[in-house]
Amino acid sequence: MSPHTEIETLTTGRPAGYPWIYKMVKASGGYIGSVDDDQAFARPQELLAQSEGVFAESAAAVRPPGVIRMAKEGLIQTG
């Protein structure tokens, strides 16, 4: 896998712990998704800072748009 991203820590295409994570996701019936750089950089760092008082490094900030995307696709339920 060769990711196309400006987020340097995600450019390896094989993050640390990936084999274990992949195994656990598959065993639990989970889902591995992706977001593009526009979604990752658009607002998640600002949102986390305002709502939680946390400054997240770019690779960590991809999670909120990922959760939003999964909710929109019906992969997870909100509320």
Biopython code that builds the backbone (N, CA, C, O; Angstrom):
import numpy as np
from Bio.PDB.StructureBuilder import StructureBuilder

atoms = [
    (1, "MET", "N", (0.839, -1.164, 0.000)),
    (1, "MET", "CA", (0.000, 0.000, 0.000)),
    (1, "MET", "C", (0.894, 1.240, 0.000)),
    (1, "MET", "O", (1.834, 1.320, 0.791)),
    (2, "SER", "N", (0.620, 2.185, -0.857)),
    (2, "SER", "CA", (1.356, 3.444, -0.902)),
    (2, "SER", "C", (0.382, 4.599, -0.719)),
    (2, "SER", "O", (-0.217, 5.063, -1.689)),
    (3, "PRO", "N", (0.218, 5.065, 0.504)),
    (3, "PRO", "CA", (-0.729, 6.154, 0.737)),
    (3, "PRO", "C", (-0.282, 7.444, 0.060)),
    (3, "PRO", "O", (0.913, 7.706, -0.079)),
    (4, "HIS", "N", (-1.239, 8.227, -0.348)),
    (4, "HIS", "CA", (-0.972, 9.536, -0.940)),
    (4, "HIS", "C", (-1.454, 10.576, 0.063)),
    (4, "HIS", "O", (-2.631, 10.935, 0.100)),
    (5, "THR", "N", (-0.511, 11.051, 0.878)),
    (5, "THR", "CA", (-0.857, 11.993, 1.939)),
    (5, "THR", "C", (0.306, 12.922, 2.233)),
    (5, "THR", "O", (1.466, 12.597, 1.980)),
    (6, "GLU", "N", (-0.026, 14.068, 2.763)),
    (6, "GLU", "CA", (0.981, 15.016, 3.241)),
    (6, "GLU", "C", (1.268, 14.805, 4.727)),
    (6, "GLU", "O", (2.134, 15.473, 5.292)),
    (7, "ILE", "N", (0.552, 13.889, 5.355)),
    (7, "ILE", "CA", (0.756, 13.596, 6.770)),
    (7, "ILE", "C", (1.914, 12.607, 6.864)),
    (7, "ILE", "O", (1.749, 11.410, 6.631)),
    (8, "GLU", "N", (3.061, 13.120, 7.204)),
    (8, "GLU", "CA", (4.305, 12.360, 7.119)),
    (8, "GLU", "C", (4.268, 11.032, 7.868)),
    (8, "GLU", "O", (4.753, 10.023, 7.356)),
    (9, "THR", "N", (3.707, 11.020, 9.060)),
    (9, "THR", "CA", (3.716, 9.786, 9.840)),
    (9, "THR", "C", (2.811, 8.699, 9.264)),
    (9, "THR", "O", (2.880, 7.549, 9.698)),
    (10, "LEU", "N", (1.973, 9.042, 8.306)),
    (10, "LEU", "CA", (1.099, 8.052, 7.673)),
    (10, "LEU", "C", (1.602, 7.597, 6.308)),
    (10, "LEU", "O", (0.974, 6.753, 5.669)),
    (11, "THR", "N", (2.714, 8.141, 5.860)),
    (11, "THR", "CA", (3.198, 7.824, 4.513)),
    (11, "THR", "C", (3.874, 6.473, 4.392)),
    (11, "THR", "O", (4.199, 6.047, 3.283)),
    (12, "THR", "N", (4.092, 5.789, 5.502)),
    (12, "THR", "CA", (4.759, 4.490, 5.432)),
    (12, "THR", "C", (3.875, 3.431, 4.794)),
    (12, "THR", "O", (4.380, 2.485, 4.188)),
    (13, "GLY", "N", (2.558, 3.579, 4.923)),
    (13, "GLY", "CA", (1.642, 2.585, 4.394)),
    (13, "GLY", "C", (1.542, 1.357, 5.277)),
    (13, "GLY", "O", (0.752, 0.455, 5.001)),
    (14, "ARG", "N", (2.341, 1.315, 6.344)),
    (14, "ARG", "CA", (2.314, 0.180, 7.273)),
    (14, "ARG", "C", (2.677, 0.700, 8.668)),
    (14, "ARG", "O", (3.808, 0.537, 9.126)),
    (15, "PRO", "N", (1.708, 1.323, 9.334)),
    (15, "PRO", "CA", (1.989, 1.877, 10.658)),
    (15, "PRO", "C", (2.415, 0.803, 11.655)),
    (15, "PRO", "O", (2.106, -0.377, 11.487)),
    (16, "ALA", "N", (3.124, 1.231, 12.687)),
    (16, "ALA", "CA", (3.550, 0.296, 13.741)),
    (16, "ALA", "C", (2.333, -0.414, 14.311)),
    (16, "ALA", "O", (1.304, 0.213, 14.565)),
    (17, "GLY", "N", (2.448, -1.693, 14.506)),
    (17, "GLY", "CA", (1.355, -2.469, 15.075)),
    (17, "GLY", "C", (0.282, -2.864, 14.082)),
    (17, "GLY", "O", (-0.708, -3.490, 14.459)),
    (18, "TYR", "N", (0.463, -2.508, 12.812)),
    (18, "TYR", "CA", (-0.589, -2.777, 11.821)),
    (18, "TYR", "C", (-0.987, -4.244, 11.743)),
    (18, "TYR", "O", (-2.186, -4.520, 11.708)),
    (19, "PRO", "N", (-0.067, -5.204, 11.714)),
    (19, "PRO", "CA", (-0.511, -6.607, 11.625)),
    (19, "PRO", "C", (-1.444, -7.002, 12.774)),
    (19, "PRO", "O", (-2.442, -7.687, 12.552)),
    (20, "TRP", "N", (-1.127, -6.578, 13.989)),
    (20, "TRP", "CA", (-1.976, -6.878, 15.131)),
    (20, "TRP", "C", (-3.322, -6.165, 15.005)),
    (20, "TRP", "O", (-4.373, -6.768, 15.224)),
    (21, "ILE", "N", (-3.282, -4.880, 14.651)),
    (21, "ILE", "CA", (-4.521, -4.102, 14.501)),
    (21, "ILE", "C", (-5.420, -4.736, 13.446)),
    (21, "ILE", "O", (-6.620, -4.900, 13.668)),
    (22, "TYR", "N", (-4.848, -5.088, 12.308)),
    (22, "TYR", "CA", (-5.621, -5.701, 11.220)),
    (22, "TYR", "C", (-6.273, -6.999, 11.688)),
    (22, "TYR", "O", (-7.442, -7.253, 11.398)),
    (23, "LYS", "N", (-5.511, -7.818, 12.414)),
    (23, "LYS", "CA", (-6.025, -9.092, 12.917)),
    (23, "LYS", "C", (-7.196, -8.860, 13.873)),
    (23, "LYS", "O", (-8.206, -9.559, 13.788)),
    (24, "MET", "N", (-7.075, -7.903, 14.769)),
    (24, "MET", "CA", (-8.129, -7.613, 15.737)),
    (24, "MET", "C", (-9.374, -7.038, 15.059)),
    (24, "MET", "O", (-10.497, -7.383, 15.427)),
    (25, "VAL", "N", (-9.180, -6.175, 14.085)),
    (25, "VAL", "CA", (-10.318, -5.603, 13.368)),
    (25, "VAL", "C", (-11.083, -6.699, 12.635)),
    (25, "VAL", "O", (-12.311, -6.749, 12.703)),
    (26, "LYS", "N", (-10.379, -7.563, 11.949)),
    (26, "LYS", "CA", (-11.031, -8.656, 11.219)),
    (26, "LYS", "C", (-11.729, -9.621, 12.179)),
    (26, "LYS", "O", (-12.851, -10.051, 11.912)),
    (27, "ALA", "N", (-11.081, -9.962, 13.287)),
    (27, "ALA", "CA", (-11.660, -10.900, 14.245)),
    (27, "ALA", "C", (-12.928, -10.349, 14.895)),
    (27, "ALA", "O", (-13.830, -11.106, 15.256)),
    (28, "SER", "N", (-12.989, -9.033, 15.040)),
    (28, "SER", "CA", (-14.142, -8.415, 15.702)),
    (28, "SER", "C", (-15.227, -7.985, 14.724)),
    (28, "SER", "O", (-16.272, -7.475, 15.130)),
    (29, "GLY", "N", (-14.976, -8.192, 13.429)),
    (29, "GLY", "CA", (-15.958, -7.741, 12.435)),
    (29, "GLY", "C", (-15.929, -6.241, 12.239)),
    (29, "GLY", "O", (-16.904, -5.644, 11.783)),
    (30, "GLY", "N", (-14.799, -5.630, 12.588)),
    (30, "GLY", "CA", (-14.659, -4.177, 12.495)),
    (30, "GLY", "C", (-14.426, -3.685, 11.080)),
    (30, "GLY", "O", (-14.632, -4.415, 10.110)),
    (31, "TYR", "N", (-14.000, -2.456, 10.978)),
    (31, "TYR", "CA", (-13.870, -1.766, 9.698)),
    (31, "TYR", "C", (-12.615, -0.908, 9.711)),
    (31, "TYR", "O", (-12.326, -0.237, 10.702)),
    (32, "ILE", "N", (-11.879, -0.929, 8.626)),
    (32, "ILE", "CA", (-10.735, -0.035, 8.442)),
    (32, "ILE", "C", (-11.078, 0.873, 7.281)),
    (32, "ILE", "O", (-11.371, 0.399, 6.183)),
    (33, "GLY", "N", (-11.045, 2.168, 7.514)),
    (33, "GLY", "CA", (-11.415, 3.129, 6.480)),
    (33, "GLY", "C", (-10.311, 4.132, 6.241)),
    (33, "GLY", "O", (-9.199, 3.996, 6.751)),
    (34, "SER", "N", (-10.635, 5.129, 5.467)),
    (34, "SER", "CA", (-9.649, 6.170, 5.167)),
    (34, "SER", "C", (-10.358, 7.499, 4.959)),
    (34, "SER", "O", (-11.560, 7.556, 4.697)),
    (35, "VAL", "N", (-9.582, 8.557, 5.083)),
    (35, "VAL", "CA", (-10.046, 9.900, 4.745)),
    (35, "VAL", "C", (-8.953, 10.547, 3.912)),
    (35, "VAL", "O", (-7.787, 10.163, 4.002)),
    (36, "ASP", "N", (-9.320, 11.511, 3.115)),
    (36, "ASP", "CA", (-8.300, 12.181, 2.310)),
    (36, "ASP", "C", (-7.724, 13.370, 3.082)),
    (36, "ASP", "O", (-8.250, 13.760, 4.125)),
    (37, "ASP", "N", (-6.652, 13.933, 2.561)),
    (37, "ASP", "CA", (-5.979, 15.031, 3.258)),
    (37, "ASP", "C", (-6.899, 16.232, 3.465)),
    (37, "ASP", "O", (-6.810, 16.903, 4.493)),
    (38, "ASP", "N", (-7.776, 16.511, 2.509)),
    (38, "ASP", "CA", (-8.689, 17.650, 2.681)),
    (38, "ASP", "C", (-9.555, 17.455, 3.923)),
    (38, "ASP", "O", (-9.778, 18.398, 4.683)),
    (39, "GLN", "N", (-10.040, 16.238, 4.125)),
    (39, "GLN", "CA", (-10.849, 15.952, 5.311)),
    (39, "GLN", "C", (-9.998, 15.984, 6.575)),
    (39, "GLN", "O", (-10.449, 16.464, 7.615)),
    (40, "ALA", "N", (-8.796, 15.487, 6.492)),
    (40, "ALA", "CA", (-7.919, 15.409, 7.657)),
    (40, "ALA", "C", (-7.452, 16.782, 8.120)),
    (40, "ALA", "O", (-7.332, 17.024, 9.321)),
    (41, "PHE", "N", (-7.193, 17.671, 7.188)),
    (41, "PHE", "CA", (-6.673, 18.989, 7.547)),
    (41, "PHE", "C", (-7.756, 20.048, 7.667)),
    (41, "PHE", "O", (-7.498, 21.132, 8.191)),
    (42, "ALA", "N", (-8.949, 19.764, 7.198)),
    (42, "ALA", "CA", (-10.000, 20.777, 7.132)),
    (42, "ALA", "C", (-10.286, 21.408, 8.485)),
    (42, "ALA", "O", (-10.277, 22.632, 8.612)),
    (43, "ARG", "N", (-10.541, 20.583, 9.498)),
    (43, "ARG", "CA", (-10.932, 21.171, 10.756)),
    (43, "ARG", "C", (-10.715, 20.316, 11.996)),
    (43, "ARG", "O", (-10.934, 20.812, 13.101)),
    (44, "PRO", "N", (-10.297, 19.066, 11.877)),
    (44, "PRO", "CA", (-10.270, 18.231, 13.077)),
    (44, "PRO", "C", (-9.354, 18.718, 14.190)),
    (44, "PRO", "O", (-9.696, 18.571, 15.364)),
    (45, "GLN", "N", (-8.212, 19.289, 13.864)),
    (45, "GLN", "CA", (-7.326, 19.771, 14.925)),
    (45, "GLN", "C", (-7.998, 20.909, 15.694)),
    (45, "GLN", "O", (-7.936, 20.958, 16.923)),
    (46, "GLU", "N", (-8.632, 21.810, 14.971)),
    (46, "GLU", "CA", (-9.333, 22.927, 15.610)),
    (46, "GLU", "C", (-10.505, 22.419, 16.454)),
    (46, "GLU", "O", (-10.715, 22.882, 17.575)),
    (47, "LEU", "N", (-11.260, 21.471, 15.913)),
    (47, "LEU", "CA", (-12.405, 20.908, 16.627)),
    (47, "LEU", "C", (-11.970, 20.237, 17.933)),
    (47, "LEU", "O", (-12.588, 20.452, 18.976)),
    (48, "LEU", "N", (-10.923, 19.437, 17.881)),
    (48, "LEU", "CA", (-10.422, 18.778, 19.099)),
    (48, "LEU", "C", (-9.918, 19.793, 20.118)),
    (48, "LEU", "O", (-10.137, 19.631, 21.318)),
    (49, "ALA", "N", (-9.252, 20.829, 19.648)),
    (49, "ALA", "CA", (-8.742, 21.855, 20.560)),
    (49, "ALA", "C", (-9.892, 22.589, 21.247)),
    (49, "ALA", "O", (-9.851, 22.822, 22.455)),
    (50, "GLN", "N", (-10.915, 22.951, 20.478)),
    (50, "GLN", "CA", (-12.039, 23.700, 21.052)),
    (50, "GLN", "C", (-12.919, 22.846, 21.959)),
    (50, "GLN", "O", (-13.345, 23.308, 23.018)),
    (51, "SER", "N", (-13.193, 21.621, 21.560)),
    (51, "SER", "CA", (-14.139, 20.808, 22.313)),
    (51, "SER", "C", (-13.499, 20.028, 23.461)),
    (51, "SER", "O", (-14.150, 19.772, 24.473)),
    (52, "GLU", "N", (-12.232, 19.650, 23.310)),
    (52, "GLU", "CA", (-11.582, 18.801, 24.302)),
    (52, "GLU", "C", (-10.347, 19.421, 24.938)),
    (52, "GLU", "O", (-9.804, 18.872, 25.897)),
    (53, "GLY", "N", (-9.896, 20.561, 24.415)),
    (53, "GLY", "CA", (-8.686, 21.176, 24.940)),
    (53, "GLY", "C", (-7.436, 20.400, 24.577)),
    (53, "GLY", "O", (-6.436, 20.453, 25.293)),
    (54, "VAL", "N", (-7.490, 19.677, 23.460)),
    (54, "VAL", "CA", (-6.391, 18.812, 23.043)),
    (54, "VAL", "C", (-5.847, 19.293, 21.709)),
    (54, "VAL", "O", (-6.611, 19.542, 20.777)),
    (55, "PHE", "N", (-4.527, 19.424, 21.613)),
    (55, "PHE", "CA", (-3.925, 19.659, 20.309)),
    (55, "PHE", "C", (-3.437, 18.318, 19.797)),
    (55, "PHE", "O", (-2.551, 17.704, 20.391)),
    (56, "ALA", "N", (-4.009, 17.868, 18.705)),
    (56, "ALA", "CA", (-3.666, 16.558, 18.156)),
    (56, "ALA", "C", (-2.709, 16.709, 16.988)),
    (56, "ALA", "O", (-2.888, 17.576, 16.132)),
    (57, "GLU", "N", (-1.711, 15.877, 16.960)),
    (57, "GLU", "CA", (-0.796, 15.780, 15.827)),
    (57, "GLU", "C", (-1.614, 15.326, 14.623)),
    (57, "GLU", "O", (-2.628, 14.649, 14.793)),
    (58, "SER", "N", (-1.198, 15.680, 13.421)),
    (58, "SER", "CA", (-1.988, 15.445, 12.205)),
    (58, "SER", "C", (-2.445, 14.002, 12.032)),
    (58, "SER", "O", (-3.594, 13.765, 11.661)),
    (59, "ALA", "N", (-1.579, 13.042, 12.291)),
    (59, "ALA", "CA", (-1.961, 11.632, 12.117)),
    (59, "ALA", "C", (-3.060, 11.236, 13.099)),
    (59, "ALA", "O", (-3.911, 10.408, 12.773)),
    (60, "ALA", "N", (-3.051, 11.814, 14.284)),
    (60, "ALA", "CA", (-4.101, 11.525, 15.257)),
    (60, "ALA", "C", (-5.394, 12.246, 14.909)),
    (60, "ALA", "O", (-6.481, 11.782, 15.252)),
    (61, "ALA", "N", (-5.278, 13.372, 14.233)),
    (61, "ALA", "CA", (-6.452, 14.173, 13.903)),
    (61, "ALA", "C", (-7.275, 13.585, 12.763)),
    (61, "ALA", "O", (-8.339, 14.119, 12.449)),
    (62, "VAL", "N", (-6.823, 12.512, 12.137)),
    (62, "VAL", "CA", (-7.631, 11.900, 11.069)),
    (62, "VAL", "C", (-8.811, 11.123, 11.644)),
    (62, "VAL", "O", (-9.734, 10.778, 10.907)),
    (63, "ARG", "N", (-8.798, 10.847, 12.923)),
    (63, "ARG", "CA", (-9.865, 10.042, 13.511)),
    (63, "ARG", "C", (-11.233, 10.711, 13.493)),
    (63, "ARG", "O", (-12.193, 10.061, 13.080)),
    (64, "PRO", "N", (-11.392, 11.977, 13.915)),
    (64, "PRO", "CA", (-12.732, 12.574, 13.877)),
    (64, "PRO", "C", (-13.380, 12.540, 12.485)),
    (64, "PRO", "O", (-14.546, 12.158, 12.383)),
    (65, "PRO", "N", (-12.677, 12.922, 11.410)),
    (65, "PRO", "CA", (-13.353, 12.833, 10.113)),
    (65, "PRO", "C", (-13.644, 11.386, 9.713)),
    (65, "PRO", "O", (-14.589, 11.121, 8.969)),
    (66, "GLY", "N", (-12.833, 10.454, 10.208)),
    (66, "GLY", "CA", (-13.106, 9.045, 9.933)),
    (66, "GLY", "C", (-14.383, 8.584, 10.605)),
    (66, "GLY", "O", (-15.183, 7.865, 10.006)),
    (67, "VAL", "N", (-14.575, 8.995, 11.850)),
    (67, "VAL", "CA", (-15.793, 8.639, 12.582)),
    (67, "VAL", "C", (-17.010, 9.280, 11.907)),
    (67, "VAL", "O", (-18.049, 8.636, 11.759)),
    (68, "ILE", "N", (-16.881, 10.539, 11.502)),
    (68, "ILE", "CA", (-17.982, 11.218, 10.808)),
    (68, "ILE", "C", (-18.320, 10.492, 9.517)),
    (68, "ILE", "O", (-19.493, 10.286, 9.205)),
    (69, "ARG", "N", (-17.307, 10.106, 8.771)),
    (69, "ARG", "CA", (-17.532, 9.388, 7.515)),
    (69, "ARG", "C", (-18.243, 8.057, 7.760)),
    (69, "ARG", "O", (-19.184, 7.716, 7.043)),
    (70, "MET", "N", (-17.797, 7.304, 8.769)),
    (70, "MET", "CA", (-18.427, 6.015, 9.062)),
    (70, "MET", "C", (-19.881, 6.192, 9.486)),
    (70, "MET", "O", (-20.732, 5.377, 9.132)),
    (71, "ALA", "N", (-20.172, 7.253, 10.242)),
    (71, "ALA", "CA", (-21.556, 7.525, 10.649)),
    (71, "ALA", "C", (-22.419, 7.843, 9.421)),
    (71, "ALA", "O", (-23.538, 7.344, 9.300)),
    (72, "LYS", "N", (-21.901, 8.664, 8.524)),
    (72, "LYS", "CA", (-22.642, 9.003, 7.308)),
    (72, "LYS", "C", (-22.886, 7.787, 6.422)),
    (72, "LYS", "O", (-23.911, 7.699, 5.746)),
    (73, "GLU", "N", (-21.941, 6.854, 6.430)),
    (73, "GLU", "CA", (-22.075, 5.644, 5.609)),
    (73, "GLU", "C", (-22.882, 4.558, 6.319)),
    (73, "GLU", "O", (-23.084, 3.474, 5.773)),
    (74, "GLY", "N", (-23.345, 4.850, 7.541)),
    (74, "GLY", "CA", (-24.148, 3.881, 8.284)),
    (74, "GLY", "C", (-23.356, 2.745, 8.902)),
    (74, "GLY", "O", (-23.935, 1.744, 9.322)),
    (75, "LEU", "N", (-22.034, 2.888, 8.964)),
    (75, "LEU", "CA", (-21.202, 1.840, 9.547)),
    (75, "LEU", "C", (-21.225, 1.868, 11.068)),
    (75, "LEU", "O", (-20.986, 0.850, 11.719)),
    (76, "ILE", "N", (-21.513, 3.032, 11.630)),
    (76, "ILE", "CA", (-21.695, 3.171, 13.074)),
    (76, "ILE", "C", (-22.940, 4.020, 13.303)),
    (76, "ILE", "O", (-23.346, 4.798, 12.440)),
    (77, "GLN", "N", (-23.525, 3.860, 14.460)),
    (77, "GLN", "CA", (-24.718, 4.624, 14.778)),
    (77, "GLN", "C", (-24.372, 5.755, 15.723)),
    (77, "GLN", "O", (-23.518, 5.608, 16.598)),
    (78, "THR", "N", (-25.030, 6.871, 15.547)),
    (78, "THR", "CA", (-24.811, 8.023, 16.422)),
    (78, "THR", "C", (-25.907, 8.062, 17.477)),
    (78, "THR", "O", (-26.967, 7.455, 17.328)),
    (79, "GLY", "N", (-25.619, 8.790, 18.539)),
    (79, "GLY", "CA", (-26.608, 9.011, 19.582)),
    (79, "GLY", "C", (-26.787, 7.866, 20.411)),
    (79, "GLY", "O", (-27.593, 7.898, 21.341)),
]
sb = StructureBuilder()
sb.init_structure("model")
sb.init_model(0)
sb.init_chain("A")
sb.init_seg("    ")
for serial, (resi, resn, name, xyz) in enumerate(atoms, 1):
    if name == "N":
        sb.init_residue(resn, " ", resi, " ")
    sb.init_atom(name, np.array(xyz, "f"), 0.0, 1.0, " ", f" {name:<3s}", serial, name[0])
structure = sb.get_structure()
